[in-house]
Amino acid sequence: MDELEICYMSAGGLGRLLRQGEISPVEIVEAHLSRIRDTEPALNSFITLLPEEALAAARQAERDIRAGRYRGPLHGIPVGLKDLFHTGGIRTTSGSRIFDTFVPSEDCTVAARFREAGAILLGKLNMHQFAYGPTGENPDYGHMHNPWNPELVSGGSSGGSGSAAAAGQCTITTGSDTGGSIRIPAALCGIVGLKPTYGRVSRHGLTPLAWSMDHPGPMVRTVEDAALAMNVIAGYDPQDVASANLPVPDYTAALTSDIRGLRIGAPRQYFDAPLDPEVRRSVNAALGQLEALGAEVREVDFPEFQDAASISTTMLMAEASACFRDLLARDGASLYEPVRLRLEAGLFISAADYLRAQQGRALFDRAARRLLDDVDLLAGPTEPVTAPPLLQQQVLAGEQEIGTVAALTQYTRPYNITGFPAISVPCGFSAEGMPIGLQLAGRPFDEETVLRAAHAYEQATEWRLRRPPL
Amino acid sequence: MTDDAPISRQAFDETAARLGISGSGAHMDELYSQLRGVLSGTAALSAIDVTGIEPDMAFIPAAGQPPIS
């Protein structure tokens, strides 16, 4: 099989071939290492690449599979982890030279579960420094670049994960999402990104940004691969105080493609907000497609959406500054200036304002839950714009020029406040060839309905078949 | 303190010193500029009627299902 075809196969597709002995893990890893060599100069997706370790793991996987010790659908599948997922014996920088030589003694829970499933770690992926920004800027290890146009951002903070999955450098990648950091790069790079329910995937061993809003999750090219990854990484972990002690379903069983009768609400306020006309058209067309598949799509009223930015920003800034306060005092001058400024500004937020934001959060959560009494999912754009140029401070969204950070987090923040599961799935391209994402959010711990709808939409369209021109 | 200037420069300088924040003049000017934007956003919280609402101190979405025994 052609190397490029291997790199663009899904985990589901590769897993079926691996199980039947029609392809070897070594062949898969070699193809990906070759792809990384070819594309990395343009993308800068990786902070640490592990070619020797990956090949050794692939040879072991090959021996195990041949000997009948097949571990499951991710055995022999190449993964990349955002570089804030701690990996035992492998450096974990969190995107900062301050931690350039930090080597954790043990795996985070997500890394351990991938390892147990037989997945092969190709390397650690580039990220916005300390995950504190939505654009994929990193002066310490180089900015990340969008595979569809390297002059544009990959999105952040999990920018390396977005570019690596979109460019076929990895089959499965991971991100963490505090204000949108899985869904933003997923939408801007044209892949699938799932932010699971808060508590569904363990945060143990991840460098935190804001404890009450950090969500780890998969970033992949197909909805089936998101389900396969969730089957491995979801589930209770006593080492994470927020981990939910709930049964984990087989997420692939939800991928029936049948969404007849599913009730989908499209909040009117999402479409009244600053929104690029091309994005609006693509998302409206996607809603029409969902309706054609049998879903009942209706407009819903979500006035509390206007409070999302102030609630989320206050909580995120206060928690991040508390989290990094000692680091700031010790190494502030070594931080990326915009990250340093955000951390310092957060120190000025009073406890009373933080608690006011938590009161607002409780109200916001109630309002969002009420909406989900009447519909099964909430739908809208993931991003109001397509990927902007690197380091551009303002974007034009429709007729309004707004700050890039505010724009990129406009639609993602609400579900960090509520903790609801939310997915971004490709739903079109701009005239300039840049991807557009549809966001679907569901009830707490109902990832199955989110995945089912996203999969039905994905299978009914051909957006997933496009590849970046690299 | 007014809506246009949620924190005066003098109050900013004093608080920054108390918080142990220091830097070049340009850095402190930029921080002051950004902070005014941040505090304006925080001030928007006052428009939310939170009467009788207790803050979520440990946020975990309830699924309404019993824990695994």
Interface residues (C-beta under 8 A of the other chain):
Chain A: T197 Y198 G199 S212 Y236 A242 A244 N245 L246 P247 D307 A309 S310 I311 T313 T314 M317 A329 G332 A333 E337 L341 R342 E344 A345 G346 L347 F348 I349 D353 L355 R356 A357 Q358 Q359 G360 R361 A362 L363 D365 T418 G419 F420 P444 F445
Chain B: I7 F12 T15 A16 L19 G20 I21 G23 H27 E30 L31 Q34 L35 V38 L39 G41 T42 A44 L45 S46 A47 I48 V50 I53 E54 P55 D56 M57 F59 I60 P61 A62 A63 Q65 P67 I68
